[in-house]
Amino acid sequence: MSEWISVKDRLPPIRRALSDPCQLEGKEIPTLYRSGEVICWDGKRVSGSIVEWFHGQLPLSGITHWMPLPTPPAE
């Protein structure tokens, strides 16, 4: 079984970049990234989720730890 990974140590693999860096009213908006489905811990509960975060920042959803999904059953 995988160990929990702190979002401060490493974020889940990027599955998709949802935006490009851009400027809005003179402020730079960084790229928004989305992971694939992972298991998440937010300090209260465990859930399966897709994680989103801006480049160089922590996840938007408030998760603190994550781990990859296990391999699905063969049948």
C-alpha positions as CSV (number, residue, x, y, z in Angstrom):
1,M,0.0,0.0,0.0
2,S,1.2,3.5,-0.8
3,E,2.1,6.0,1.9
4,W,0.4,9.4,2.2
5,I,2.3,12.2,0.4
6,S,2.2,15.7,1.8
7,V,1.2,18.4,-0.7
8,K,4.1,20.4,0.7
9,D,6.5,17.6,-0.5
10,R,4.9,16.8,-3.8
11,L,1.7,17.4,-5.7
12,P,-0.1,14.7,-7.7
13,P,1.0,14.2,-11.3
14,I,-0.4,16.8,-13.7
15,R,-3.0,15.3,-16.0
16,R,-4.1,18.6,-17.6
17,A,-3.2,22.3,-17.6
18,L,-6.5,24.2,-17.6
19,S,-5.1,27.6,-18.4
20,D,-2.0,29.5,-19.6
21,P,-0.3,32.2,-17.5
22,C,-2.0,35.5,-18.3
23,Q,-2.3,39.1,-17.0
24,L,-5.5,40.4,-15.5
25,E,-5.7,44.1,-14.5
26,G,-1.9,44.1,-14.3
27,K,-1.6,41.0,-12.1
28,E,-0.2,37.7,-13.4
29,I,-2.6,34.7,-13.1
30,P,-0.5,31.5,-13.0
31,T,-1.3,28.3,-14.8
32,L,-4.1,26.2,-13.3
33,Y,-3.3,22.5,-13.1
34,R,-5.6,19.4,-12.6
35,S,-4.5,15.9,-11.5
36,G,-6.1,12.6,-12.3
37,E,-8.2,10.9,-9.6
38,V,-6.3,10.3,-6.4
39,I,-7.1,9.5,-2.7
40,C,-7.1,12.7,-0.6
41,W,-7.0,13.7,3.1
42,D,-8.1,17.2,4.1
43,G,-7.6,16.8,7.9
44,K,-11.2,15.6,8.4
45,R,-11.9,12.9,5.9
46,V,-10.5,10.6,3.1
47,S,-12.1,10.9,-0.3
48,G,-11.4,10.2,-4.0
49,S,-10.9,13.4,-5.9
50,I,-9.3,15.3,-8.7
51,V,-6.9,18.0,-7.3
52,E,-6.6,21.5,-8.8
53,W,-3.9,24.1,-8.0
54,F,-2.2,27.1,-9.4
55,H,1.4,26.9,-10.4
56,G,3.6,27.2,-7.3
57,Q,0.7,27.1,-4.9
58,L,-1.0,24.5,-2.7
59,P,-4.3,22.8,-3.8
60,L,-7.5,24.9,-3.9
61,S,-9.5,22.2,-2.1
62,G,-7.6,22.4,1.1
63,I,-6.2,18.8,1.0
64,T,-3.1,18.2,3.0
65,H,-2.1,14.7,1.8
66,W,-2.7,12.4,-1.2
67,M,-1.9,9.0,-2.5
68,P,-2.4,7.2,-5.9
69,L,-5.4,5.1,-6.4
70,P,-4.8,1.3,-6.0
71,T,-4.8,-0.9,-9.0
72,P,-8.4,-1.8,-9.9
73,P,-9.5,-5.5,-9.6
74,A,-8.9,-7.7,-12.6
75,E,-12.5,-8.9,-12.7
